[in-house]
Amino acid sequence: MKHTLLSSLIATAFFAPAAMAQFSLNVGAVNVSPDESSSYLNVVETVAGLPQNSSQLAVDSNTQLGLTLDYAFDDNWTLEVVAATPFSHDITLNSTVGAVNGLKVGDTKHLPPTVLAQYHFFSDQDAFRPFVGLGLNYTLFFSEGVNQELVDVLVATGAAAANDKVSLHLDDSFGVALQAGFNYRVNQKWGVHGMVAWADIDSDAEVRVNGTAVQPIDVSIDPMIFMLGAKYYF
């Protein structure tokens, strides 16, 4: 009975209007624009007869639905948890050799859960409040796939046989995230949320033939991240 009563009191306190007023939810479009660089694909360059240090990987941008949950500790400090629907990226060859520049290497998806400590300027009585944030990002890569264009090149150059299994693998990443943005309160419950962020995302990638790595690649993605959406205050 005591435990039941205590649990009820805790639940009541946590979900009381005063406590819930510390939470807010941001929903909107999030764009991830990689500022990528990678080590050179020297093995591929050798087997394909390309000049050394002529080819790297490029990763395109993608926009998804973003969700961020904010918890305000006081008038200035807030903890934010960032989530989104999975981002999808095409991976291509960035080469000084025109014949293979833009060659489709493959694709991947990733989830970027991020936790940030934010400092909000001005007073909570002000409608417009800019903020800055610092936190940690964990990027989970999954559903990596290899494009047939890459397979055809590997087969044509003798790096793989027609019946070999060619695959692509990217390691998960853990790094720092920086953020700046604003909240504009329209009324008691609704507002506008905008932010720009940068995340340190570095991954070790491998092109594999029958499970054996034939081309290791150090990839530095380091994207700029943009979000614009609606804010709901509980």
Stockholm file with secondary structure:
# STOCKHOLM 1.0

chainA/1-234         MKHTLLSSLIATAFFAPAAMAQFSLNVGAVNVSPDESSSYLNVVETVAGLPQNSSQLAVDSNTQLGLTLDYAFDDNWTLEVVAATPFSHDITLNSTVGAVNGLKVGDTKHLPPTVLAQYHFFSDQDAFRPFVGLGLNYTLFFSEGVNQELVDVLVATGAAAANDKVSLHLDDSFGVALQAGFNYRVNQKWGVHGMVAWADIDSDAEVRVNGTAVQPIDVSIDPMIFMLGAKYYF
#=GR chainA/1-234 SS CHHHHHHHHHHHHHTSHHHHTTEEEEEEEEEEECCCEECCCHHHHHHHTCCTTCEEEEECCEEEEEEEEEEESSSSEEEEEEEESCEEEEEEEEESSTTTTTCEEEEEEEECCEEEEEEECSCTTCSEEEEEEEEEEEEEEEEEEECHHHHHHHHHTTSSCTTCCEEEEECCEEEEEEEEEEEEECSSSEEEEEEEEEECCEEEEEEEETTEEEEEEEEECCCEEEEEEEEEEC
#=GC SS_cons         CHHHHHHHHHHHHHTSHHHHTTEEEEEEEEEEECCCEECCCHHHHHHHTCCTTCEEEEECCEEEEEEEEEEESSSSEEEEEEEESCEEEEEEEEESSTTTTTCEEEEEEEECCEEEEEEECSCTTCSEEEEEEEEEEEEEEEEEEECHHHHHHHHHTTSSCTTCCEEEEECCEEEEEEEEEEEEECSSSEEEEEEEEEECCEEEEEEEETTEEEEEEEEECCCEEEEEEEEEEC
//
